[in-house]
Amino acid sequence: MEVNRFYTNHVMMVEPTKFFFNTETACDNEFMHNVEEDNEAIANKAIQEHRDLRAKIEEAGITVTKYEQMADDLPDSLFPNNWFSTHKYPGNIDNRLVCVYPMKAPTRQREVNPKIIEDFSDPESHTIDLTGFCEKGQVLEGTGALIFDPVNLKVYANISQRCEKDVLDHFLEQFNSKCQEPFRSVVFSSCTSSGTPIYHTNVMFSVLSEHIVVCLESIPDEEERKKVVEEITSSELNKYPKKLLEISLDEVNNMCGNIICVLNKDQEPCVIMATTAYNGFKPENLEELKAHYKIIHSDVSTIEKIGGGSARC
């Protein structure tokens, strides 16, 4: 099976104009750290990091569509994957599917940008809008919470304050109504090295074209851990079993789970990651990735420290 056709060669980025520590989102994101530094200086660093990352992605032959932050009081706007995703999988979802998700923090709920939704829609596309769940206080934060394996028809999800099981079930019901072959969820719970629940799945789990990167150490329940391993490796449960690349909690702390696979103009698989992750991978894990993908990395350390998210976000 040609798995690369399930991966995109086009990414969307929202450039920050004002970037600062968001107290609304810090309550359950252990990766965020406030610093005693002028907000303008922090924002200038984040803007430059964002531009440098975009330049490296474009230099690698990947198309980037850039938007700007809608309002100065929306500091997490540069993480649009949490409120928005698009899906078009050959032979399964032939018309683009645009998904809009319910966010936990009020500031993040206001990030939803109608222009982005309009620009990525067309007369034949479908939209799943889950933002009505915000009124009920229910949450499902996009591809921060949901890790899609489009080849094997699965959605991996770490249940947390940012990912509620009943909203996930509702989403999958709507999502599958637009699919020729349905997806199913694989759910579990994970924790940081301090024992705090991990807020987003995509800091400890990533689906690449040939590998699934996962921190099994972060899944405390033995049965859940065994289930995740079986779901990844079993030939009976996968059309195209991928190689499990296990990372440690130390690697998670260095954003090694927060990586993404995209294609360049030559249809070659590339993995985008932060320099923090590039330097934080165990040598054998980094060599395994280098053997299968072109690696694109850039310093986003200010964004990571203040915002708690990395290159995948």
For each residue, the residues with C-beta under 8 A, 3 or more apart:
1: 151 239 240
2: 5
3: 6 7 151 209 210 240
4: 7 209 263 267 269
5: 2 90
6: 3 89 90 150 151 209
7: 3 4 209 261 262 263 269
8: 11 262 263
9: 62 63 262 263 264 265 267
10: 62 63 64 65
11: 8 57 62 63 64 65 262
12: 64 65 66 67 80 116 120
13: 50 53 54 64 65 66 67 78 80
14: 66 67 68 69 77 78 79 80 113
15: 47 50 51 54 66 67 68 69 78
16: 19 43 46 47 50 69 75 77 78
17: 43 47 68 69 72
18: 39 43 69 72 73 75
19: 16 42 43 46 47 75 78 302 303 306 307
20: 39 42 43 75 306
21: 26 32 34 35 42 75 306
22: 25 26 32 75 76 105 107 307
23: 26 27
24: 27 105 106 107 108
25: 22 28 29 32 76 104 105 107 108 308
26: 21 22 23 29 32 34 308
27: 23 24
28: 25 160 161 162 196 197 199
29: 25 26 32 199 200 308
30: 192 194 196 199 308
31: 199 203 253 255 304 308 309
32: 21 22 25 26 29 305 306 307 308
33: 305 306 308
34: 21 26 306
35: 21 42 305 306
36:
37: 41 42
38: 41 42
39: 18 20 42 43
40: 43 44
41: 37 38 44 45
42: 19 20 21 35 37 38 39 45 46 302 306
43: 16 17 18 19 20 39 40 46 47
44: 40 41 47 48
45: 41 42 48 49 302
46: 16 19 42 43 49 50 78 302 303 306 307
47: 15 16 17 19 43 44 50 51
48: 44 45 51 52
49: 45 46 52 53 298 299 300 301 302 303
50: 13 15 16 46 47 53 54 78 300 303
51: 15 47 48 54 55
52: 48 49 55 56 298 299
53: 13 49 50 56 57 272 298 300 311
54: 13 15 50 51 57 58 64 66
55: 51 52 58 59
56: 52 53 59 60 296 297 298
57: 11 53 54 60 62 64 272 296
58: 54 55 61 62 63 64
59: 55 56
60: 56 57 264 270 294 296
61: 58 264 265 266
62: 9 10 11 57 58 262 263 264 265 270
63: 9 10 11 58
64: 10 11 12 13 54 57 58
65: 10 11 12 13 119
66: 12 13 14 15 54
67: 12 13 14 15 80 113 115 116
68: 14 15 17
69: 14 15 16 17 18 72 74 77 78
70: 74 77 110 111 113
71: 74 110
72: 17 18 69
73: 18 107
74: 69 70 71 77 107 108 110 111
75: 16 18 19 20 21 22 107 307
76: 22 25 79 82 105 107 108 111 307 309
77: 14 16 69 70 74 80 111
78: 13 14 15 16 19 46 50 69 303 307 313
79: 14 76 82 144 307 309 313
80: 12 13 14 67 77 83 84 111 113 116
81: 84 85 142 143 144 202 312 313
82: 76 79 101 103 108 141 142 143 144 145 200 313
83: 80 100 101 103 108 111 112 141 142
84: 80 81 98 99 100 101 112 113 116 117 120 142
85: 81 98 99 101 142 143 146
86: 96 97 98 99 120
87: 93 96 97 99 148 150 175
88: 93 94 95 96 97
89: 6 92 93 150 179
90: 5 6 94
91: 94 180
92: 89 150 153 179 180 181
93: 87 88 89 96 97 178 179 180
94: 88 90 91 180
95: 88 124 125 126 178
96: 86 87 88 93 120 121 122 124 125 126
97: 86 87 88 93 125 126 127 128 175 178
98: 84 85 86 117 120 121 125 126 127 128
99: 84 85 86 87 127 128 130 142 171 175
100: 83 84 112 117 127 128 129 130 131
101: 82 83 84 85 130 131 140 141 142 145
102: 109 130 131 132 133 134 138 139 140 141 167
103: 82 83 108 109 111 134 139 141
104: 25 108 139 141 161 162
105: 22 24 25 76 108 109
106: 24 109 110
107: 22 24 25 73 74 75 76 110 111
108: 24 25 74 76 82 83 103 104 105 111
109: 102 103 105 106 112 131 134
110: 70 71 74 106 107
111: 70 74 76 77 80 83 103 107 108
112: 83 84 100 109 117 131
113: 14 67 70 80 84 116 117
114: 117 118
115: 67 118 119
116: 12 67 80 84 113 119 120
117: 84 98 100 112 113 114 120 121 127
118: 114 115 121
119: 65 115 116
120: 12 84 86 96 98 116 117 125
121: 96 98 117 118 125 127
122: 96 125
123:
124: 95 96
125: 95 96 97 98 120 121 122
126: 95 96 97 98 178
127: 97 98 99 100 117 121
128: 97 98 99 100 171 174 175 178
129: 100 132
130: 99 100 101 102 133 140 167 170 171
131: 100 101 102 109 112 134
132: 102 129 135 136
133: 102 130 136 138 139 140 167 170
134: 102 103 109 131 137 138 139
135: 132
136: 132 133
137: 134
138: 102 133 134 164 166 167
139: 102 103 104 133 134 161 162 163 164 167
140: 101 102 130 133 145 146 162 163 164 167 168 171
141: 82 83 101 102 103 104 144 145 162 163 200
142: 81 82 83 84 85 99 101 145 146
143: 81 82 85 146 147 148 202
144: 79 81 82 141 162 199 200 201 202 309 313
145: 82 101 140 141 142 157 158 160 162 163 168 200 201 202
146: 85 140 142 143 155 156 157 163 168 171 201
147: 143 155 156 157 201 202 205 206 207
148: 87 143 154 155 183 207
149: 152 153 154 155 156 207 212 242
150: 6 87 89 92 153
151: 1 3 6 238 239 240
152: 149 237 238 239 240 241 242
153: 92 149 150 181 182 183 184 239
154: 148 149 183 184 185 186 231
155: 146 147 148 149 168 172 183 184 185 186
156: 146 147 149 185 186 187 188 201 205 207 228 231
157: 145 146 147 163 168 185 186 187 188 201
158: 145 163 187 188 189 190 198 200 201 204 205
159: 163 164 165 187 188 189
160: 28 145 163 189 197 198 199 200 201
161: 28 104 139 197 199
162: 28 104 139 140 141 144 145 199 200
163: 139 140 141 145 146 157 158 159 160 167 168 200 201
164: 138 139 140 159 167 168
165: 159 168 169 187
166: 138 169 170
167: 102 130 133 138 139 140 163 164 170 171
168: 140 145 146 155 157 163 164 165 171 172 185 187
169: 165 166 172 173 185
170: 130 133 166 167 173 174
171: 99 128 130 140 146 167 168 174 175
172: 155 168 169 175 176 182 183 184 185
173: 169 170 176 177
174: 128 170 171 177 178
175: 87 97 99 128 171 172 178 179 183
176: 172 173 179 182 183
177: 173 174
178: 93 95 97 126 128 174 175
179: 89 92 93 175 176 182 183
180: 91 92 93 94
181: 92 153
182: 153 172 176 179
183: 148 153 154 155 172 175 176 179
184: 153 154 155 172
185: 154 155 156 157 168 169 172
186: 154 155 156 157 227 228 231
187: 156 157 158 159 165 168
188: 156 157 158 159 219 221 224 225 227 228
189: 158 159 160 197 219 220 221 224
190: 158 197 198 201 204 215 218 219 220
191: 194 195 196 197 198 218 220
192: 30 195 196 197 198 218 249 252 253
193: 249 250 252 253
194: 30 191
195: 191 192
196: 28 30 191 192
197: 28 160 161 189 190 191 192
198: 158 160 190 191 192 201 203 204 218 252
199: 28 29 30 31 144 160 161 162 203 308
200: 29 82 141 144 145 158 160 162 163 203 309
201: 144 145 146 147 156 157 158 160 163 190 198 204 205
202: 81 143 144 145 147 205 206 257 258 312 313
203: 31 198 199 200 252 255 257 258 310
204: 158 190 198 201 214 215 218 247 252 257
205: 147 156 158 201 202 212 213 214 215 257
206: 147 202 212 213 214 257 258 259 260 261 312
207: 147 148 149 156 212 213 242 261
208: 211 212 213 242 259 261 269 271 292 293
209: 3 4 6 7 261 269 292 293
210: 3 242 243 269 292 293
211: 208 242 243 244 245 288 289 292
212: 149 205 206 207 208 232 242 243 244 245
213: 205 206 207 208 245 247 256 257 259
214: 204 205 206 228 232 244 245 246 247 257
215: 190 204 205 218 219 246 247 248 249 251 252 257
216: 219 225 228 229 246
217: 248 249
218: 190 191 192 198 204 215 249 252
219: 188 189 190 215 216 224 225 228
220: 189 190 191 225
221: 188 189 224 225
222: 225 226
223: 226 227
224: 188 189 219 221 227 228
225: 188 216 219 220 221 222 228 229
226: 222 223 229 230
227: 186 188 223 224 230 231
228: 156 186 188 214 216 219 224 225 231 232
229: 216 225 226 232 233 244
230: 226 227 233 234 237
231: 154 156 186 227 228 234 237 238
232: 212 214 228 229 238 241 242 244
233: 229 230 238 241 244
234: 230 231 237 238 241
235: 238 241
236:
237: 152 230 231 234
238: 151 152 231 232 233 234 235 241 242
239: 1 151 152 153
240: 1 3 151 152
241: 152 232 233 234 235 238
242: 149 152 207 208 210 211 212 232 238
243: 210 211 212
244: 211 212 214 229 232 233
245: 211 212 213 214 285 288 289
246: 214 215 216
247: 204 213 214 215 251 252 256 257 281 282 285
248: 215 217 251 252 282
249: 192 193 215 217 218 252 253
250: 193 253 254 280
251: 215 247 248 254 256 257 277 280 281 282 285
252: 192 193 198 203 204 215 218 247 248 249 255 256 257
253: 31 192 193 249 250 280
254: 250 251 276 277 279 280 281
255: 31 203 252 258 259 273 274 276 277 280 304 310 311
256: 213 247 251 252 259 273 277 280 281 285
257: 202 203 204 205 206 213 214 215 247 251 252
258: 202 203 206 255 273 274 277 309 310 311 312 313
259: 206 208 213 255 256 271 272 273 277 311 312
260: 206 271 272 273 311 312
261: 7 206 207 208 209 269 270 271 293
262: 7 8 9 11 62 269 270 272
263: 4 7 8 9 62 267 268 269 270
264: 9 60 61 62 267 268 270 294
265: 9 61 62
266: 61
267: 4 9 263 264
268: 263 264 294
269: 4 7 208 209 210 261 262 263 292 293 294
270: 60 62 261 262 263 264 293 294 295 296
271: 208 259 260 261 289 293 294 295 296
272: 53 57 259 260 262 296 297 311 312
273: 255 256 258 259 260 277 278 295 296 297 310 311 312
274: 255 258 277 278 297 298 299 300 301 304 310 311
275: 278 279 297 298 299 300 301
276: 254 255 279 280 299 300 301 304 310
277: 251 254 255 256 258 259 273 274 280 281 297 310 311
278: 273 274 275 281 286 295 297
279: 254 275 276
280: 250 251 253 254 255 256 276 277
281: 247 251 254 256 277 278 285 286 289
282: 247 248 251 285 286
283: 286 287
284: 287 288
285: 245 247 251 256 281 282 288 289
286: 278 281 282 283 289 290
287: 283 284 290 291
288: 211 245 284 285 291 292
289: 211 245 271 281 285 286 292 293 295
290: 286 287 293 295
291: 287 288
292: 208 209 210 211 269 288 289
293: 208 209 210 261 269 270 271 289 290
294: 60 264 268 269 270 271
295: 270 271 273 278 289 290
296: 56 57 60 270 271 272 273
297: 56 272 273 274 275 277 278 311
298: 49 52 53 56 274 275 311
299: 49 52 274 275 276
300: 49 50 53 274 275 276 303 304 310 311
301: 49 274 275 276 304 305
302: 19 42 45 46 49 305 306
303: 19 46 49 50 78 300 306 307 309 310
304: 31 255 274 276 300 301 307 308 309 310
305: 32 33 35 301 302
306: 19 20 21 32 33 34 35 42 46 302 303
307: 19 22 32 46 75 76 78 79 303 304 313
308: 25 26 29 30 31 32 33 199 304
309: 31 76 79 144 200 258 303 304 312 313
310: 203 255 258 273 274 276 277 300 303 304 313
311: 53 255 258 259 260 272 273 274 277 297 298 300
312: 81 202 206 258 259 260 272 273 309
313: 78 79 81 82 144 202 258 307 309 310
